[in-house]
Amino acid sequence: MNDQISQKRRMKIAAMKAVTMVAAALTCALVVFLMIYVLGKGLPEITWKLLSTKRSYLTNEIGILPDILNTLYIILASLVIVIPIGAGAAVYLTEYAGNKKMVSLIEYAAETLSGIPSIIYGLVGMLFFCEFLNMKTSLLAGALTLVIMNLPTIMRTTQESLKTVPESYREGAFGLGAGKWRVIRTVVLPGCIDGVITGCILSVGRILGESAALLFTAGFAHALNGFWEGLNSAGATLTVALYVYAKEEGKFDVAFAIAAILMILTLLINLLAYFVGKYFAKRRSL
């Protein structure tokens, strides 16, 4: 009887291993196919002229330099605002807040925010930032919308990183006479900086790939502007430009070129997050 039960158990374990292996192989195959397909069609279309010029409607030549700069502007503006707010909120909830019900409520609200479709953020951003605050359609309105979208990611990532710091570190610092803020600044934050940085890098990936919210708030102009002028003007990021060229104008060669650039940037961002995590983990182990 026991032999029959153990044999059935082994069969179930073998079946589950087979299912998980098939699922893993299918996932890897889909990723590899997508990368090969996009890069194979997009890389031949990438030229220096495409990357270094702006669009000319007189000669009908296409350049994506304004779209690249708009993407950098909106990433910088979003991170400058969202990192202090998100990290500060996480430090308060983890280290200062004593009301557990309030902390649970805020965490639930953050998780709910992270699950809202981006098109809703775009609609709210357009009505609040563009119309109510009279920012018009601009990169700054798009950046503020992305701040709201990425705030839960930064906050929750920082919270989980703060929780990984052993309580004995805090108690030792308090025993030496350090104050609360000094303990946080010199002991807690350095001990979890890898998680915070990784969360910020992954937020860059989400900002880079966002299009729906920016169509409503940032617009899709291909104008070449400086940083401050660009923030107050409408502008297309790379993802929005991809949508415009593919859907509105039918220029799939340019669309695939932009898609290849976005895929390369996404791969680099993920690799950077991986190596940053390994670097700080190695430093902690020394």
N, C-alpha and C positions, 0 to 999 in steps of 0.2 A: 504493500500500500504506500509506504513512504517512498519507495523507488518510483512508483507511478507519479506521485505528487512532484518529486524532484525533477523527473523527466519532463512533466508538463511545464514546470517553472523554467527549466532550461530552454524549452521550445519557445515560451513566451519572451524570454530575455533575448533569444536569438532573433525572433521576429521583430522585436522593438529595435534592436541594433540595426537590422536590415532596413527598417522604415526610416530611422534617423539618418543612416548613411545615404539612402536614396534622396531624402530631403536635402541633406547637405550638398550632395553632388548636383542636384537640380538647381539649388540656389547659386552655387559657384558657376555652373554652366550659364545661367541667365546673366550673371554679372560679367563673365568673360565675353559672352556674345554681345552684350550691350556695349562694352568697352571697345571691342574689335570693330563693331559696326559703326559706332559714332566716330571713333578715331580714324578708321579707314576712309570714311567719307569726308571727314572734316579737316584732317591734317593737310591733305593736298591743296585745300582751298586757302590755307593760311599763308599770307604773304606779308612782307615788311610794309608794303604800301597799304594793305588793309589795316595793319596795326598802328600805323604812324600818321594816318591822315583822317580828316573828317569827311563827311558825306558832302558831295557837290551835286546839287540838283540841276545845275546848268549842263555839266558833262555826264551826269548820271553815274558818276563813280562813287563807290561806297567805301568809307573808312570808318572804323569803329573806335578810334582814339577817344572821342568824347564819351562813348559808352563805357570804356575802360576807366577813364577818370571819374565819371559819375559813380561807378561802382566803388572805387576807392574812397571817394568823398563820403558816400552814404555809410560805408563800413566804419570809417573813422568817427564820423559824427555819432553813429549809433553806439559804438563801444565807449566813447568818452562819457556818454550819459548813462548807459545801462550798467557798466561795471561798478561805479561807486554806489549806485542805488541798490543794485542786486546784492553786492557783497555786504553793504552796510545793513540791509534788511536781514540777511542771513546771520550776520554777527549778532544783531539784536535778538533775533528769535532763538538763537542757540545759546548765547552767553548771558543775556540780560533778562529776557522775558520770563516772568514767573508764573503767569497765568497759562496753564497748559491748554485750557479750552480755547483761548484766543489764538495760541500758536497752532493748534490743530485746525482751527477755522481758516487761518491765513494760509496754511499749507494746502488745505482743500481748495481754497480759492485759486491758489497758484497752479495746482494740478488741473483745475477746470479751465483756467486761462490757456494752458499749454495745449489743450485739446480742441480749442475753438478753431474752426476753419479760417484760413488766412484771408479769404474773401470778405469775411465779416469784419476783420480788423481793418481791411481797406475801406469798407463802407463807413465804419465808425470814424476812422482817421480822416476821411474826406469831409464828413459832416462836421467833425469837431475842430480839427486842425486847419483844414483848408477854408472852411466857410465860417464857422463860429469864431475862431481866432484870427481869421482873415489872413492866413499865410498863403493863400492861393495854392495852386498846384506847384509844389516845389520839392527839392530834395530834402529840405529840412522837415517838411511835413511827413515825407516818407520815412526819414530817419526816426522821428518821434513815434511813428506807428510801429516801426521795427523794434524800438525800445520796449514798447508794451508787449510785443510778441515774444521777445527774448528775455524779458525780466524773469519769468518763472524758471527758465533754464539756468540762468546765472544764479538765482537765489537758491534753487534746490541743489544744484551741483556744489555750491559753496557750503550749504548746510551739511550735506553728506560728508564733505571733506573735513569740516570742523568736528564732526562727530567721531572721526577716525583718530583724532589726537587723544592719547590716553589721559584719563583724569589725573593720573599721578603727576603728569607734567605741570598741570595747573596747581595742584596741591603743593608741589615742591617750590614753585615760584611764589605762591602765597606765603609759604613757610619762611622764605627768605625776605619777606617784607615788601614784595612788589604789589602795586595796586592793580585793580581790575583791568584798566585799560592797558597798563604796561605789560601785564601777563598776556593779554590778547595780542598786543602789537609785537612782542618780542619772543613769545613762546608758541601761542596757538596758531597764528597766521603763518609764520615760517614753517610750521610742522605740516601744514596742509596746502601749501602754495601750489603743489603739483596739480591737485584736483581743481583749484580755482583757475589756473592757467588753461588746463585741459577744457574746462567748461567754456572759457572765453573763446578758445580756438574753435570749438564745435559750434558756438554761436556765430562765428564768422562764416562757417559753412552754411548755416541756415540763412543768414543775411544774403550771402552770395547767391543762393538758389531761390530766393523769394521773387515772385513776379506778380501774383494776384493783388496783393495789398498795394504794391507800388504803381500798378496801372491806375488806381483810383487817386493816389496821393502825390506821386512824383511825376507822373506824366510820361511821355515818350518822345520828347524833343531830342534831337541829335546835335545840340549846340555845344561848342567848345568854350568853356568858361574856367576862370580861376576858382580857387576853393570857396572863398566867401561869396563871390558872385554866383557860383554854381549852386550853393546851398539855398539861395533865395530865388532860384530859377527852376523851371521845369527841366527834367532831364531823364533820359532812358538809361537804365543799368543794362548790363549784358543780358540778363534774363528777359527783360522787357524788350530789348532790341531783337533778341531771338524770336520772341512772339510776333513782333511787328513784321520782321522780314519774312517769316514763314507763313503767318496767317493772313496778314493784310496785303503783302506785296508779292508773295509767291517766290521769293528769292531763296530757294532752299540751299544753294551753295554757300551763301553767307550764313544762313541759319546753322548749317552743319559745322562751319568754321567756328562760330561762336560756341556751339555745343561742345566741340572738341576742347576749346579753351576752358570752358567751365568744368568739364570733366577732369582736365589736367589740374586745374586749381583745386578741385575737390579732393583729388588724390593726394596732392601736396599738403593740404590742410589736415587730412586724416593721418598722413605720415608724420607731420609735425606734432600733432597731438600725441601720437604713439611714442615718438622719441622723447618728447618733453616729459611724459609720464615715466618712461624708463630712466631718464636722467635724474629726476628728483627722487625716484625710488632707490636708485643706486647711491645717491648722496645720503639718503636717510640710513641706509644699511652700513655705511662706513663708520 
